[in-house]
């Protein structure tokens, strides 16, 4: 049986004692991925920049975990307002351009920490 591998990225570290993601065998799951700017550790005020950062941070997590967007099975987005989907969709289509190869996705309106307008969680299968 394979052991669990903790995925940590200093610039994306959580304040709680949890990893950015964990991998066990081919299964990769993340903790909350936000739109924090890894260069400044600050959360941008606007949704568009948070979404851009979120997708960049998602890509960094996949890379560190030895995965690619092709390995993503599902993304769950947590947003303050349902209209955030309009800002998420262009980046979603950029990361997953082939309509026949897109992962599952769910968007949930949720109460998020102060200043956070969007977060996501990923589930990937990295064979």
N, C-alpha and C positions, 0 to 999 in steps of 0.2 A: 504494500500500500504506500502511495506517495505521501510525502509530508507537505504540510501547508507552507507556502512561501509568502512572506509578508512583503508587500510592495510599498516602499516609502520613497517619497520625493521631497527633499527638504523644503523646497519652495512652495509645495502644496500641502505641507503637513497640517493636520488638524490640531486644534488646541486641546481636544480630548485625547486620551491615550488609545487612539485607534489608528490603524494604518490607512493609507490612501486606498489601497486595494489588497486583496489576498488571492492567491492562486493555489489550487490543489489539483494536481494532475492537469487535465486540460481545461478545468473550470476556472474562470476569472470573474471575480465580483468586486465592485468598487464600493467604497463608502461614498458619501455625498461629494460630488464634483461641482465646484462652483466656478464663477467667472472671475475669481481673484486674479489680479495681475501678479504673476510669479516674480517679476523683476522688482516690484515695489512692496509686495504683500498687502496691497490696498485693494479694496473693492470699488470698481468704477461706479459712478452714480447712475449711468444710463444703461438701459437694457441691451442695446445693440453691442456695446463694448463688452458687457458681461457675457453675452452669448458667444461673441468671437473668442473671448478668453476661455470660456467653458469648452468649446470645441478644440481649441489648442491644448488645453489641459488634458482633455480626454485623449487626444493623440499622444501626448507625452506619457500618460499612464499606460496606454497600449504598448508603446515602444519599450518602456522599461520592463513591462511584463512579458515581452517577447511575442506580442500579438499585433494584429493589424485590424483596420476597420472591417475587413472581410470576416474576422472571427467574432464580431459582435452579433449576439443573438437578440438582445433586447436592450433598449434604453428607456428609462422612465424619467420623465421631466417633471419637476415640481416648480410651479410658477405662482406668482402672486395674482396674476390676472390671465384669464384664458386667452386674451388677445396676444399674449407673448408668443403663441404658436406662429403668428405671422412673421415674427423676427427669427424664430428658430428654423422655420422651414427652408429658407435659402441655404443656410449652413448645413442643414440635414441633407438637402439635395446635392450639395457640393461634396460631402463626405460619402454619400451613398447614391451616386448618380443612376445606377441601374435599377429600374423599378422592379425587376424580377429577382434582385439580390439584396433588397433592403431588409434590415432586421425589424423585429416587432418594435412598436413604440407606444407609449402611453403618456399622456400629459395630465397631471393632477394639479388642481388649484389647491394651494396649501399655505399655511402660515409659515413664513421663513424667517430666519434670523434678521435682525436689523440691517438694512442696506442691501440684502440679498434679494434679487428679483427673479433668479432662476438657479436651479440646481439640477443635477441628474445623477442617476445611478446606472451602471452598466453591468451587463451579464454577457460574458463571452465564452466561447468554447474554442480552445486553442489546441487543436489536434496535432 
